[in-house]
């Protein structure tokens, strides 16, 4: 029964990997990669509709699309903050290589996934045909694609972000520096809805289990936007051992 289950999972994994014009390969043991692959397959369908030329480059100029995590790559020429990359065949750059897309980028907005694929397919085409690996032509190509692509309505973008994050709002606060008098930092407030929202968080200093200093920090955040308010919490004036204080925060009114 175990072998049958594993065989069925492998068959499903193989069939979905080859559901488009090009194999989309993630990790068999990362269940979230199934969702990432579906996002990429949807992006391919959109590119086929909005730009058949870019779609042909993806399908004919690369042998596969690999879902990777760039922080895990040992190739120094790919920055860890990259969203995608194209690796030509090491023996013959004129033949098909591999398009890599970052694991987190694969779960981004539809338009972002499409943009990455168009950009890397442009590299594949230029490297194979004229040996050009410069960035400028492919930035121009992705920009042209975004102009041709129908814009997502705010409602569609909001629904996609809420589905992806499971949240309507987000609040996170962290310290950035401290001195003998105060601890300083900033909060990140994100609004995933189509209406403005006054997002708040309580920030505090604890001495052991006792909260000795606290205050609220709020920011009006526009629809589908974010705010980054800064804060300063001063230590009590009679304190000599500031290292004993622990910073904490609690999101408020995020119903």
LINWODA-V92521 format. One record per helix or strand of 2 or more residues. SS is the DSSP state (H for helix, E for strand). FROM is the first residue (numbers start at 1). TO is the last residue. If there is no record, write none. Layout:
ss;from;to
SS;FROM;TO
SS;FROM;TO
This chain:
ss;from;to
H;2;17
E;23;25
H;32;50
H;52;61
E;62;68
H;70;72
E;84;87
E;97;102
H;105;107
H;110;130
H;136;148
H;154;165
E;169;178
E;182;191
E;197;207
E;210;221
E;225;227
E;230;234
H;242;244
E;245;252
